[in-house]
Amino acid sequence: DSDIQKKIDYEIRMREGACKLLAACSQRDQALEASKSLLTCNARIMAYMSELQRMKEAQVMQRVAR
């Protein structure tokens, strides 16, 4: 649980950095790389959040089963 939360927090910080970098880009190639980083961070965040949700659902199902 906390391991996934740490990964989410890390990706959020990376996403914020990519946003700042994208805003500061003056060249097209830089903007493209920053955009790719932003998309990658967003995809990872969504994947980690889905995993966290599945884990929480499994915990609830275990409690209900008891």
DSSP file (Angstrom, degrees, kcal/mol; ACC not computed):
  #  RESIDUE AA STRUCTURE BP1 BP2  ACC     N-H-->O    O-->H-N    N-H-->O    O-->H-N    TCO  KAPPA ALPHA  PHI   PSI    X-CA   Y-CA   Z-CA
    1    1 A D     >        0   0    0      0, 0.0     4,-2.1     0, 0.0     5,-0.1   0.000 360.0 360.0 360.0 -55.4    0.0    0.0    0.0
    2    2 A S  H  >  +     0   0    0      1,-0.2     4,-2.2     2,-0.2     5,-0.1   0.822 360.0  58.0 -71.5 -28.8    2.6    2.6    1.1
    3    3 A D  H  > S+     0   0    0      2,-0.2     4,-1.9     1,-0.2    -1,-0.2   0.929 109.4  43.8 -64.7 -45.1    5.0    1.4   -1.7
    4    4 A I  H  > S+     0   0    0      1,-0.2     4,-2.5     2,-0.2    -2,-0.2   0.894 111.9  53.8 -66.8 -38.9    2.4    2.1   -4.4
    5    5 A Q  H  X S+     0   0    0     -4,-2.1     4,-2.6     1,-0.2    -2,-0.2   0.890 107.3  51.3 -62.8 -38.3    1.6    5.4   -2.7
    6    6 A K  H  X S+     0   0    0     -4,-2.2     4,-2.4     2,-0.2    -1,-0.2   0.898 109.7  50.0 -64.0 -39.8    5.3    6.4   -2.8
    7    7 A K  H  X S+     0   0    0     -4,-1.9     4,-2.4     2,-0.2    -2,-0.2   0.905 111.0  48.8 -65.1 -41.1    5.4    5.5   -6.5
    8    8 A I  H  X S+     0   0    0     -4,-2.5     4,-2.3     2,-0.2    -2,-0.2   0.933 111.3  49.6 -62.8 -46.0    2.3    7.6   -7.2
    9    9 A D  H  X S+     0   0    0     -4,-2.6     4,-2.1     1,-0.2    -2,-0.2   0.902 111.1  50.3 -59.8 -41.7    3.8   10.5   -5.2
   10   10 A Y  H  X S+     0   0    0     -4,-2.4     4,-2.4     1,-0.2    -1,-0.2   0.932 111.0  48.0 -62.3 -46.5    7.1   10.2   -7.2
   11   11 A E  H  X S+     0   0    0     -4,-2.4     4,-2.6     1,-0.2    -1,-0.2   0.852 108.6  54.6 -65.5 -34.0    5.2   10.2  -10.5
   12   12 A I  H  X S+     0   0    0     -4,-2.3     4,-2.3     2,-0.2    -1,-0.2   0.920 109.5  47.2 -64.3 -42.7    3.2   13.2   -9.5
   13   13 A R  H  X S+     0   0    0     -4,-2.1     4,-2.1     2,-0.2    -2,-0.2   0.904 112.5  49.8 -64.1 -40.4    6.4   15.1   -8.8
   14   14 A M  H  X S+     0   0    0     -4,-2.4     4,-2.5     2,-0.2    -2,-0.2   0.897 109.7  51.6 -63.7 -39.9    7.8   14.0  -12.1
   15   15 A R  H  X S+     0   0    0     -4,-2.6     4,-2.3     2,-0.2    -2,-0.2   0.905 108.1  51.2 -64.3 -41.5    4.6   15.1  -13.8
   16   16 A E  H  X S+     0   0    0     -4,-2.3     4,-2.1     1,-0.2    -1,-0.2   0.905 111.1  48.8 -61.5 -41.1    4.9   18.6  -12.2
   17   17 A G  H  X S+     0   0    0     -4,-2.1     4,-2.6     2,-0.2    -2,-0.2   0.902 109.9  50.8 -64.3 -41.5    8.4   18.8  -13.4
   18   18 A A  H  X S+     0   0    0     -4,-2.5     4,-2.7     2,-0.2    -2,-0.2   0.876 109.0  52.4 -64.8 -37.0    7.5   17.8  -16.9
   19   19 A C  H  X S+     0   0    0     -4,-2.3     4,-2.1     2,-0.2    -2,-0.2   0.924 111.2  46.1 -63.4 -44.4    4.7   20.5  -16.9
   20   20 A K  H  X S+     0   0    0     -4,-2.1     4,-1.4     2,-0.2    -2,-0.2   0.909 113.4  49.5 -64.4 -41.8    7.2   23.1  -15.9
   21   21 A L  H  X S+     0   0    0     -4,-2.6     4,-0.9     1,-0.2     3,-0.2   0.914 109.7  51.3 -63.6 -43.0    9.7   21.9  -18.5
   22   22 A L  H >< S+     0   0    0     -4,-2.7     3,-0.6     1,-0.2    -1,-0.2   0.892 108.9  51.3 -61.4 -40.0    7.0   21.9  -21.2
   23   23 A A  H 3< S+     0   0    0     -4,-2.1    -1,-0.2     1,-0.2    -2,-0.2   0.806 113.2  45.7 -66.6 -28.9    6.0   25.5  -20.3
   24   24 A A  H 3< S+     0   0    0     -4,-1.4    -1,-0.2    -3,-0.2    -2,-0.2   0.539  85.4 118.0 -92.8  -7.3    9.7   26.6  -20.6
   25   25 A C    <<  +     0   0    0     -4,-0.9     3,-0.1    -3,-0.6    -3,-0.0  -0.326  33.3 176.4 -66.1 139.1   10.5   24.8  -23.9
   26   26 A S        +     0   0    0      1,-0.0     2,-0.3    -2,-0.0    -1,-0.1   0.524  62.7  64.3-114.7 -14.2   11.5   27.0  -26.8
   27   27 A Q  S  > S-     0   0    0      1,-0.1     4,-2.2     0, 0.0     5,-0.2  -0.851  78.7-127.8-115.1 150.1   12.2   24.3  -29.3
   28   28 A R  H  > S+     0   0    0     -2,-0.3     4,-2.4     1,-0.2     5,-0.2   0.895 108.5  52.7 -61.5 -42.8    9.9   21.8  -30.8
   29   29 A D  H  > S+     0   0    0      1,-0.2     4,-2.3     2,-0.2    -1,-0.2   0.891 109.3  50.0 -62.2 -39.8   12.1   18.8  -29.9
   30   30 A Q  H  > S+     0   0    0      2,-0.2     4,-2.5     1,-0.2    -1,-0.2   0.922 110.9  49.2 -62.9 -44.0   12.2   19.8  -26.3
   31   31 A A  H  X S+     0   0    0     -4,-2.2     4,-2.4     1,-0.2    -2,-0.2   0.880 109.7  52.4 -64.2 -38.2    8.5   20.2  -26.2
   32   32 A L  H  X S+     0   0    0     -4,-2.4     4,-2.3     2,-0.2    -1,-0.2   0.928 111.3  45.8 -64.0 -45.2    8.0   16.8  -27.8
   33   33 A E  H  X S+     0   0    0     -4,-2.3     4,-2.3     2,-0.2    -2,-0.2   0.905 113.5  49.1 -65.0 -41.8   10.2   15.1  -25.2
   34   34 A A  H  X S+     0   0    0     -4,-2.5     4,-2.3     2,-0.2    -1,-0.2   0.895 111.0  50.9 -64.1 -39.6    8.5   17.0  -22.3
   35   35 A S  H  X S+     0   0    0     -4,-2.4     4,-2.5     2,-0.2    -2,-0.2   0.904 109.4  50.3 -64.5 -41.2    5.1   16.0  -23.7
   36   36 A K  H  X S+     0   0    0     -4,-2.3     4,-2.5     2,-0.2    -2,-0.2   0.913 110.6  49.7 -62.7 -42.1    6.2   12.3  -23.9
   37   37 A S  H  X S+     0   0    0     -4,-2.3     4,-2.6     2,-0.2    -2,-0.2   0.907 110.3  51.0 -62.2 -41.5    7.4   12.5  -20.3
   38   38 A L  H  X S+     0   0    0     -4,-2.3     4,-2.4     2,-0.2    -2,-0.2   0.923 111.5  46.7 -62.3 -46.0    4.1   14.0  -19.3
   39   39 A L  H  X S+     0   0    0     -4,-2.5     4,-2.3     2,-0.2    -2,-0.2   0.894 112.4  50.7 -63.5 -40.3    2.1   11.3  -21.0
   40   40 A T  H  X S+     0   0    0     -4,-2.5     4,-2.4     2,-0.2    -2,-0.2   0.922 110.4  48.8 -64.3 -44.4    4.3    8.6  -19.5
   41   41 A C  H  X S+     0   0    0     -4,-2.6     4,-2.7     1,-0.2    -2,-0.2   0.925 111.4  50.0 -60.9 -44.7    3.9   10.0  -16.0
   42   42 A N  H  X S+     0   0    0     -4,-2.4     4,-2.3     1,-0.2    -1,-0.2   0.905 110.5  49.8 -61.5 -41.4    0.1   10.2  -16.4
   43   43 A A  H  X S+     0   0    0     -4,-2.3     4,-2.3     2,-0.2    -1,-0.2   0.911 112.1  47.7 -64.2 -42.4    0.0    6.6  -17.7
   44   44 A R  H  X S+     0   0    0     -4,-2.4     4,-2.9     2,-0.2     5,-0.2   0.915 110.5  51.8 -65.0 -42.5    2.0    5.3  -14.8
   45   45 A I  H  X S+     0   0    0     -4,-2.7     4,-2.6     1,-0.2     5,-0.2   0.934 111.0  47.8 -59.3 -46.3   -0.1    7.3  -12.3
   46   46 A M  H  X S+     0   0    0     -4,-2.3     4,-2.2     1,-0.2    -1,-0.2   0.901 112.7  49.0 -62.5 -40.9   -3.3    5.8  -13.7
   47   47 A A  H  X S+     0   0    0     -4,-2.3     4,-2.3     2,-0.2    -2,-0.2   0.926 112.9  46.6 -65.0 -44.6   -1.7    2.3  -13.6
   48   48 A Y  H  X S+     0   0    0     -4,-2.9     4,-2.6     1,-0.2    -2,-0.2   0.891 111.9  50.9 -65.1 -38.9   -0.6    2.7  -10.0
   49   49 A M  H  X S+     0   0    0     -4,-2.6     4,-2.4    -5,-0.2    -1,-0.2   0.891 110.0  50.0 -66.8 -38.0   -4.0    4.1   -9.0
   50   50 A S  H  X S+     0   0    0     -4,-2.2     4,-2.5     2,-0.2    -2,-0.2   0.916 111.3  49.0 -63.9 -42.7   -5.7    1.1  -10.6
   51   51 A E  H  X S+     0   0    0     -4,-2.3     4,-2.2     2,-0.2    -2,-0.2   0.915 111.2  49.6 -62.8 -43.0   -3.4   -1.3   -8.8
   52   52 A L  H  X S+     0   0    0     -4,-2.6     4,-2.4     1,-0.2    -2,-0.2   0.902 110.3  51.1 -62.4 -41.7   -4.1    0.5   -5.5
   53   53 A Q  H  X S+     0   0    0     -4,-2.4     4,-2.5     2,-0.2    -2,-0.2   0.917 109.3  50.1 -62.0 -44.3   -7.8    0.3   -6.1
   54   54 A R  H  X S+     0   0    0     -4,-2.5     4,-2.3     1,-0.2    -1,-0.2   0.901 110.7  50.3 -61.3 -40.5   -7.7   -3.4   -6.8
   55   55 A M  H  X S+     0   0    0     -4,-2.2     4,-2.1     2,-0.2    -2,-0.2   0.922 111.2  47.7 -64.1 -43.5   -5.7   -4.0   -3.6
   56   56 A K  H  X S+     0   0    0     -4,-2.4     4,-2.1     1,-0.2    -2,-0.2   0.889 111.2  51.1 -65.9 -38.6   -8.2   -2.0   -1.6
   57   57 A E  H  X S+     0   0    0     -4,-2.5     4,-2.5     2,-0.2    -1,-0.2   0.904 109.1  51.4 -64.0 -40.2  -11.1   -3.9   -3.1
   58   58 A A  H  X S+     0   0    0     -4,-2.3     4,-2.1     1,-0.2    -2,-0.2   0.892 108.7  51.3 -63.4 -39.5   -9.4   -7.2   -2.3
   59   59 A Q  H  X S+     0   0    0     -4,-2.1     4,-2.1     2,-0.2    -1,-0.2   0.910 110.4  48.8 -63.3 -41.9   -9.0   -6.1    1.3
   60   60 A V  H  X S+     0   0    0     -4,-2.1     4,-2.4     1,-0.2    -2,-0.2   0.916 110.1  51.1 -64.2 -42.7  -12.7   -5.2    1.5
   61   61 A M  H  X S+     0   0    0     -4,-2.5     4,-2.0     1,-0.2    -1,-0.2   0.877 108.8  51.8 -64.2 -36.8  -13.6   -8.6    0.0
   62   62 A Q  H  X S+     0   0    0     -4,-2.1     4,-1.1     2,-0.2    -1,-0.2   0.906 110.3  48.2 -64.8 -41.3  -11.4  -10.4    2.6
   63   63 A R  H  < S+     0   0    0     -4,-2.1     3,-0.4     1,-0.2    -2,-0.2   0.903 111.9  49.4 -65.7 -40.4  -13.1   -8.5    5.5
   64   64 A V  H  < S+     0   0    0     -4,-2.4    -1,-0.2     1,-0.2    -2,-0.2   0.873 106.9  55.9 -66.0 -36.9  -16.5   -9.3    4.1
   65   65 A A  H  <        0   0    0     -4,-2.0    -1,-0.2     1,-0.3    -2,-0.2   0.764 360.0 360.0 -67.9 -25.8  -15.6  -13.0    3.8
   66   66 A R     <        0   0    0     -4,-1.1    -1,-0.3    -3,-0.4    -2,-0.2   0.466 360.0 360.0 -77.6 360.0  -14.7  -13.1    7.5
